[in-house]
């Protein structure tokens, strides 16, 4: 009898516990973890085709989560479909994820890469609703055919054509595109180059981007060209790719280039390389004309003991120093505009540099600035840091500067101090000076014939990259 009672009690207990419902999470914090919060379909479509990818949605808690609805936003024009643990649809309801478990979401996209109606990137959003909270993950696919450069090392002469966009993607083996010392890279006028998160062009050899004169611009920016459904925009976001890095012995010729959203913009040498390998015989040689660099996380132009010649260039909006010229070097800037917006100065010049583990001095043999605007929101947008262990030679001629340095001291000739450049906000040309600007006619005559926008320089010359337009 007692054995029968014990057996009956055991069966009843099992039944009771098997019928017990999981205790669901009741908070409203963002709990779900995604194996990939942006699922990218990196297949290159040359004809109409479909491809399927998947990712995991994880519940890291020690209690179950009940998701009231998983919904595909269904942005008009996009061709995504989803399947949640075997259930297809645009909205799937009452999805339970046990404690410390996960579900699979499969996504499919169909692309016609030759449709000019497609955006370059197709994007959609998956929304997760639970306990009054919403989380999102994203789907992304290439909407048009392009040249894709996956961790590519260039050992010969490479020419990028302008018939399709180029996309640079970092891999586990290399963060983008590398140019060997015995190779070269030429990017033709009219090219559009998009960079994946954290990618870059690293070069030990010659790089030529664009063409002199008034050729079509080369546009270099993040591949996040879309605006997200939640309102997030990437147009002015800094640091979405690394930049163009010219290492020891490399050269870079940049003409008619628009570069934005990088961390370092253009870098002469790499800050994390061995400083003891730097010397004047292997200085990166950089020539820039009609180049605009915007929205940089660190600096638009970051040089360590490099040689730079820049004309008609616009440097705008960096989180740190806008232009950093450190460890000395040889620099010549003519009719350039520096628009400081970040925490550091618009122009920082030093004969010392440190990367945290190494520090070194270098001679500033030449720092010559003619007809340049160096201006911004801070009281001093010019930093001149002279260490006694190296030479420090600079000259500003006919420049407008926001600085605490007196304009009648050595190193400043016919410069204007602390007056607003008075840009013409109504002009179609950004950073064009207005009719009442102190920069109007205050420049020095140079050999330049046209400005950033290929309009003729005035006589007498104006200060800045953009000449006054009547």
C-alpha positions as CSV (number, residue, x, y, z in Angstrom):
1,X,0.0,0.0,0.0
2,X,2.8,2.4,0.9
3,X,4.6,1.6,-2.3
4,X,1.5,2.3,-4.3
5,X,1.0,5.6,-2.5
6,X,4.6,6.6,-3.2
7,X,4.3,5.7,-6.9
8,X,1.0,7.7,-7.2
9,X,2.6,10.7,-5.5
10,X,5.6,10.5,-7.8
11,X,3.4,10.4,-10.9
12,X,1.3,13.3,-9.7
13,X,4.4,15.3,-8.9
14,X,5.8,14.8,-12.4
15,X,2.4,15.7,-13.9
16,X,2.2,18.9,-11.8
17,X,5.7,20.0,-12.6
18,X,5.3,19.2,-16.3
19,X,2.2,21.4,-16.4
20,X,3.9,24.3,-14.7
21,X,4.4,27.3,-17.1
22,X,7.7,29.0,-17.5
23,X,8.1,32.3,-15.6
24,X,8.4,35.0,-18.2
25,X,10.6,38.1,-17.9
26,X,8.4,41.1,-17.0
27,X,10.8,44.0,-17.2
28,X,11.2,46.5,-20.1
29,X,14.9,46.7,-20.6
30,X,16.6,45.7,-23.8
31,X,17.4,42.1,-23.1
32,X,17.6,40.3,-26.5
33,X,21.1,39.7,-27.9
34,X,21.7,39.3,-31.6
35,X,24.4,37.3,-33.2
36,X,24.4,40.0,-35.8
37,X,22.5,43.2,-35.3
38,X,22.8,44.1,-39.0
39,X,22.6,41.0,-41.2
40,X,24.4,41.8,-44.4
41,X,23.8,39.9,-47.6
42,X,27.2,40.3,-49.2
43,X,26.4,38.3,-52.3
44,X,27.3,40.2,-55.5
45,X,24.3,39.9,-57.8
46,X,24.9,40.3,-61.5
47,X,21.4,39.0,-62.5
48,X,18.1,38.7,-60.6
49,X,18.7,36.3,-57.7
50,X,17.8,35.4,-54.2
51,X,19.9,34.4,-51.2
52,X,19.1,33.3,-47.6
53,X,21.0,34.2,-44.4
54,X,20.2,33.6,-40.8
55,X,21.1,34.9,-37.3
56,X,20.3,34.0,-33.7
57,X,18.2,36.0,-31.2
58,X,19.4,35.0,-27.7
59,X,17.8,35.3,-24.3
60,X,20.6,35.5,-21.8
61,X,18.4,35.5,-18.7
62,X,17.6,32.7,-16.3
63,X,13.9,33.1,-17.1
64,X,12.0,32.8,-20.3
65,X,11.0,35.8,-22.5
66,X,7.8,36.0,-24.4
67,X,8.0,38.3,-27.5
68,X,4.5,39.6,-28.3
69,X,5.4,40.2,-31.9
70,X,8.3,40.0,-34.3
71,X,7.6,42.2,-37.2
72,X,9.3,42.9,-40.5
73,X,8.9,46.6,-41.0
74,X,8.6,46.1,-44.8
75,X,10.1,49.4,-46.0
76,X,8.6,50.1,-49.4
77,X,10.7,48.9,-52.4
78,X,12.6,46.3,-50.4
79,X,12.5,42.6,-51.1
80,X,13.1,40.9,-47.8
81,X,11.2,38.0,-46.2
82,X,11.7,36.4,-42.8
83,X,11.0,33.1,-41.2
84,X,11.1,32.8,-37.4
85,X,12.0,29.2,-36.2
86,X,10.1,27.7,-39.2
87,X,7.2,30.2,-39.2
88,X,7.2,32.5,-42.3
89,X,5.4,35.9,-42.4
90,X,5.8,39.6,-41.9
91,X,4.5,39.4,-38.3
92,X,4.9,36.4,-36.0
93,X,3.2,36.5,-32.7
94,X,3.8,35.0,-29.2
95,X,7.3,33.8,-29.7
96,X,8.8,32.3,-26.6
97,X,12.5,32.0,-25.9
98,X,13.4,29.7,-23.0
99,X,15.9,30.8,-20.4
100,X,19.5,31.1,-21.7
101,X,18.3,29.8,-25.1
102,X,17.9,31.2,-28.6
103,X,15.8,31.2,-31.7
104,X,16.8,31.3,-35.4
105,X,15.6,34.0,-37.8
106,X,16.0,33.2,-41.5
107,X,15.9,36.1,-43.9
108,X,15.8,36.0,-47.7
109,X,16.2,38.8,-50.2
110,X,15.6,39.0,-53.9
111,X,17.6,41.6,-55.9
112,X,17.6,42.9,-59.4
113,X,21.1,44.5,-59.5
114,X,20.5,46.2,-62.8
115,X,17.4,48.1,-61.6
116,X,18.4,51.8,-61.4
117,X,15.3,52.2,-59.2
118,X,17.2,50.3,-56.4
119,X,19.1,52.2,-53.8
120,X,22.8,51.2,-53.6
121,X,22.0,49.5,-50.3
122,X,18.6,47.8,-49.6
123,X,17.7,48.0,-45.9
124,X,14.9,46.7,-43.8
125,X,14.2,46.5,-40.1
126,X,13.0,43.6,-37.8
127,X,11.2,44.9,-34.8
128,X,10.8,42.9,-31.5
129,X,7.9,43.9,-29.2
130,X,7.7,42.7,-25.6
131,X,6.6,44.1,-22.2
132,X,5.9,47.5,-23.9
133,X,9.5,47.6,-25.1
134,X,10.9,47.5,-28.7
135,X,14.3,46.3,-30.0
136,X,15.4,46.3,-33.6
137,X,17.8,44.5,-35.8
138,X,18.5,45.2,-39.5
139,X,18.8,43.6,-42.9
140,X,21.1,44.9,-45.5
141,X,21.9,43.9,-49.1
142,X,23.7,45.3,-52.0
143,X,21.0,46.7,-54.3
144,X,23.2,47.3,-57.3
145,X,26.1,45.6,-58.9
146,X,29.5,46.8,-57.7
147,X,33.2,46.0,-57.4
148,X,33.8,44.4,-54.0
149,X,37.3,44.5,-52.5
150,X,37.6,42.0,-49.7
151,X,40.9,42.3,-47.8
152,X,42.6,42.9,-51.2
153,X,46.4,43.2,-51.5
154,X,47.6,45.0,-54.6
155,X,51.0,43.9,-55.8
156,X,50.9,45.2,-59.4
157,X,49.3,48.3,-61.0
158,X,45.6,48.5,-60.2
159,X,43.1,50.9,-61.9
160,X,39.6,51.3,-60.5
161,X,37.1,52.1,-63.2
162,X,34.1,54.4,-62.7
163,X,31.4,52.3,-64.4
164,X,30.3,50.7,-61.1
165,X,30.7,51.7,-57.4
166,X,33.5,50.1,-55.4
167,X,33.0,48.7,-51.9
168,X,36.0,48.1,-49.6
169,X,35.4,45.5,-46.9
170,X,37.7,44.4,-44.1
171,X,38.3,40.7,-43.5
172,X,40.0,38.7,-40.8
173,X,43.2,38.7,-42.8
174,X,43.4,42.4,-43.8
175,X,41.3,45.5,-42.9
176,X,40.4,46.6,-46.4
177,X,42.8,47.2,-49.3
178,X,46.6,47.2,-49.1
179,X,49.0,48.5,-51.7
180,X,52.5,47.0,-51.7
181,X,55.6,49.2,-52.2
182,X,56.0,47.7,-55.7
183,X,52.3,48.1,-56.5
184,X,50.1,51.1,-57.3
185,X,46.5,52.1,-57.1
186,X,44.8,54.6,-59.4
187,X,41.1,55.6,-58.8
188,X,39.7,57.3,-61.8
189,X,37.6,60.5,-61.7
190,X,33.9,59.9,-61.1
191,X,34.5,56.8,-59.0
192,X,32.3,56.3,-55.9
193,X,34.1,54.2,-53.2
194,X,32.2,52.9,-50.2
195,X,34.0,51.6,-47.1
196,X,32.7,49.0,-44.7
197,X,33.0,49.5,-40.9
198,X,36.7,49.7,-39.8
199,X,38.1,49.3,-43.3
200,X,40.8,51.4,-44.9
201,X,43.3,51.8,-47.7
202,X,46.9,51.2,-46.4
203,X,49.6,52.0,-48.9
204,X,53.4,51.5,-49.0
205,X,53.4,52.6,-52.7
206,X,51.9,55.3,-54.9
207,X,48.2,56.1,-54.8
208,X,46.5,58.4,-57.3
209,X,42.9,59.4,-56.7
210,X,41.1,61.7,-59.1
211,X,42.7,63.9,-61.8
212,X,44.0,67.4,-61.8
213,X,42.0,70.3,-63.2
214,X,38.2,70.2,-62.9
215,X,37.5,66.5,-63.4
216,X,34.5,64.7,-61.9
217,X,35.0,64.2,-58.1
218,X,35.9,60.9,-56.5
219,X,33.6,60.3,-53.6
220,X,34.9,58.2,-50.7
221,X,32.6,57.6,-47.7
222,X,31.0,55.0,-45.5
223,X,28.9,52.2,-47.1
224,X,26.1,53.2,-44.7
225,X,24.5,55.5,-47.2
226,X,21.0,54.7,-46.0
227,X,19.0,56.4,-43.3
228,X,17.6,53.9,-40.8
229,X,13.9,53.6,-40.2
230,X,14.4,54.8,-36.6
231,X,15.7,58.1,-37.9
232,X,19.4,57.5,-37.5
233,X,21.4,59.1,-40.3
234,X,24.9,58.3,-41.4
235,X,25.5,61.2,-43.7
236,X,27.4,63.2,-41.1
237,X,28.5,60.4,-38.7
238,X,32.2,60.3,-38.0
239,X,34.5,57.2,-37.7
240,X,32.6,54.7,-39.8
241,X,35.7,53.7,-41.6
242,X,39.4,54.2,-40.9
243,X,40.8,56.3,-43.7
244,X,43.6,56.3,-46.3
245,X,46.9,55.6,-44.7
246,X,50.2,56.4,-46.5
247,X,53.0,54.6,-44.8
248,X,56.8,55.0,-45.0
249,X,57.9,55.8,-48.6
250,X,54.3,56.0,-50.0
251,X,53.0,58.8,-52.1
252,X,49.4,60.1,-52.5
253,X,48.1,62.4,-55.2
254,X,44.5,63.6,-54.5
255,X,42.6,65.8,-56.9
256,X,38.9,66.6,-56.9
257,X,38.2,64.2,-54.0
258,X,35.3,64.3,-51.4
259,X,36.1,62.2,-48.4
260,X,33.9,61.8,-45.3
261,X,32.9,59.6,-42.3
262,X,36.5,58.3,-41.7
263,X,38.5,58.3,-38.5
264,X,41.7,59.7,-39.8
265,X,40.7,61.0,-43.3
266,X,44.1,61.0,-44.9
267,X,47.1,60.0,-42.8
268,X,50.7,60.5,-43.6
269,X,52.3,57.5,-41.7
270,X,50.4,55.3,-39.3
271,X,50.4,56.4,-35.6
272,X,50.8,52.8,-34.4
273,X,53.9,52.0,-36.6
274,X,57.4,51.9,-35.1
275,X,58.6,55.5,-34.8
276,X,62.2,54.5,-35.1
277,X,61.5,53.7,-38.8
278,X,60.5,57.3,-39.5
279,X,63.0,59.5,-41.2
280,X,63.1,62.3,-43.8
281,X,64.2,59.9,-46.6
282,X,61.0,57.9,-46.4
283,X,58.5,60.7,-45.7
284,X,55.1,60.1,-47.3
285,X,54.7,62.6,-50.2
286,X,51.1,64.0,-50.3
287,X,49.7,66.4,-53.0
288,X,46.2,67.6,-52.6
289,X,44.1,69.9,-54.8
290,X,40.4,70.6,-54.5
291,X,40.0,68.0,-51.7
292,X,37.2,68.2,-49.1
293,X,37.4,66.1,-46.0
294,X,34.5,66.1,-43.5
295,X,33.1,64.3,-40.5
296,X,36.3,62.7,-39.1
297,X,36.4,61.0,-35.7
298,X,40.1,62.0,-35.1
299,X,41.5,64.4,-37.8
300,X,40.7,65.2,-41.4
301,X,44.4,65.2,-42.1
302,X,46.8,63.4,-39.7
303,X,50.5,63.6,-40.6
304,X,53.7,62.4,-38.8
305,X,56.9,63.9,-40.3
306,X,55.3,64.0,-43.8
307,X,55.7,66.2,-46.8
308,X,52.3,67.8,-47.9
309,X,51.4,70.3,-50.6
310,X,47.7,71.3,-50.4
311,X,45.8,73.8,-52.5
312,X,42.1,74.8,-52.6
313,X,41.3,72.3,-49.9
314,X,38.5,72.3,-47.3
315,X,38.9,70.6,-44.0
316,X,35.6,70.5,-42.0
317,X,34.3,69.0,-38.9
318,X,36.5,66.6,-36.9
319,X,36.0,65.4,-33.3
320,X,39.6,66.1,-32.3
321,X,42.2,68.4,-34.0
322,X,40.9,69.1,-37.5
323,X,44.3,69.0,-39.1
324,X,47.2,67.4,-37.1
325,X,50.8,67.9,-38.3
326,X,53.1,66.3,-35.8
327,X,56.7,65.1,-35.4
328,X,57.8,67.9,-37.7
329,X,57.7,67.6,-41.5
330,X,57.4,69.8,-44.5
331,X,54.1,71.5,-45.2
332,X,52.8,74.0,-47.7
333,X,49.1,75.0,-47.7
334,X,47.7,77.6,-50.1
335,X,44.1,78.9,-50.2
336,X,42.8,76.3,-47.8
337,X,39.9,76.5,-45.4
338,X,40.0,75.0,-41.9
339,X,36.6,74.9,-40.2
340,X,37.2,73.8,-36.6
341,X,34.3,72.2,-34.8
342,X,35.9,69.6,-32.5
343,X,37.4,69.4,-29.0
344,X,40.9,70.2,-30.4
345,X,42.2,73.1,-32.5
346,X,41.4,73.5,-36.2
347,X,45.2,73.4,-36.9
348,X,47.7,71.7,-34.6
349,X,51.4,71.8,-35.4
350,X,54.1,70.1,-33.3
351,X,57.6,68.7,-33.7
352,X,56.7,65.9,-31.2
353,X,54.4,63.0,-31.3
354,X,53.4,60.1,-29.0
355,X,51.3,57.0,-29.4
356,X,51.2,56.1,-25.8
357,X,54.1,53.6,-26.0
358,X,56.5,55.6,-28.1
359,X,57.4,59.3,-28.4
360,X,59.7,61.1,-30.8
361,X,60.8,64.5,-32.1
362,X,61.2,65.6,-35.7
363,X,62.3,68.8,-37.4
364,X,59.6,71.0,-38.7
365,X,61.7,72.2,-41.7
366,X,58.8,74.1,-43.2
367,X,55.2,75.0,-42.2
368,X,54.0,77.6,-44.8
369,X,50.4,78.7,-44.9
370,X,49.3,81.3,-47.5
371,X,45.8,82.7,-48.0
372,X,44.3,80.2,-45.5
373,X,41.3,80.5,-43.2
374,X,41.8,78.8,-39.8
375,X,38.6,79.5,-37.8
376,X,36.1,77.8,-35.5
377,X,34.0,78.1,-32.4
378,X,36.9,78.1,-29.9
379,X,38.8,81.2,-28.7
380,X,42.0,79.7,-30.2
381,X,42.0,77.4,-33.2
382,X,45.7,77.4,-33.8
383,X,48.1,75.2,-31.7
384,X,51.9,75.7,-32.2
385,X,53.8,73.3,-29.9
386,X,57.6,73.7,-30.1
387,X,59.7,71.1,-28.3
388,X,63.3,72.3,-27.8
389,X,64.8,69.0,-29.2
390,X,63.9,69.7,-32.8
391,X,63.6,72.7,-35.1
392,X,60.3,74.5,-35.6
393,X,60.0,76.7,-38.7
394,X,56.6,78.2,-39.7
395,X,55.2,81.1,-41.6
396,X,51.6,82.3,-42.0
397,X,51.1,84.8,-44.8
398,X,47.8,86.7,-45.6
399,X,45.8,84.3,-43.5
400,X,42.7,84.8,-41.3
401,X,43.3,83.1,-38.0
402,X,41.4,82.7,-34.8
403,X,44.2,82.7,-32.3
404,X,45.7,84.3,-29.2
405,X,49.0,84.8,-31.0
406,X,49.7,88.5,-31.8
407,X,49.6,89.1,-35.6
408,X,52.6,91.4,-35.4
409,X,55.1,88.8,-34.2
410,X,57.6,86.7,-36.1
411,X,55.9,84.0,-38.2
412,X,52.9,86.1,-39.1
413,X,52.9,88.4,-42.2
414,X,49.8,90.4,-43.2
415,X,47.5,88.1,-41.3
416,X,44.0,89.0,-39.9
417,X,43.4,88.0,-36.3
418,X,40.1,86.9,-34.8
419,X,37.6,88.3,-37.3
420,X,34.7,86.2,-38.5
421,X,35.3,85.1,-42.1
422,X,31.6,85.8,-42.8
423,X,30.7,82.9,-45.0
424,X,27.8,83.5,-47.4
425,X,25.1,81.2,-46.1
426,X,22.9,81.9,-49.1
427,X,25.5,80.8,-51.7
428,X,25.3,77.5,-53.5
429,X,29.0,77.1,-52.7
430,X,29.7,76.0,-49.2
431,X,32.4,78.1,-47.4
432,X,32.0,80.9,-50.0
433,X,32.8,84.2,-48.4
434,X,30.3,87.0,-48.3
435,X,30.6,90.5,-49.8
436,X,31.5,92.0,-46.3
437,X,34.0,89.3,-45.5
438,X,37.5,90.5,-44.3
439,X,38.9,87.8,-46.5
440,X,37.7,89.5,-49.6
441,X,40.7,90.8,-51.6
442,X,43.1,90.3,-48.6
443,X,45.1,87.4,-50.1
444,X,48.5,87.2,-51.7
445,X,48.9,86.6,-55.4
446,X,49.8,83.0,-56.1
447,X,50.1,80.8,-59.2
448,X,46.6,79.2,-58.6
449,X,44.1,79.9,-61.3
450,X,40.8,78.5,-59.9
451,X,39.3,77.7,-56.5
452,X,37.8,74.6,-54.9
453,X,34.7,74.8,-57.1
454,X,36.8,75.5,-60.3
455,X,35.7,79.2,-60.3
456,X,38.5,81.7,-61.1
457,X,40.4,83.2,-58.2
458,X,39.8,86.9,-58.0
459,X,42.3,89.6,-58.4
460,X,43.4,90.6,-55.8
461,X,43.2,87.1,-54.3
462,X,40.7,86.2,-51.6
463,X,41.6,84.3,-48.5
464,X,40.2,80.7,-48.3
465,X,39.5,77.8,-50.6
466,X,36.5,79.4,-52.2
467,X,36.7,82.7,-54.1
468,X,34.0,85.3,-53.6
469,X,31.3,85.1,-56.3
470,X,29.3,88.1,-57.2
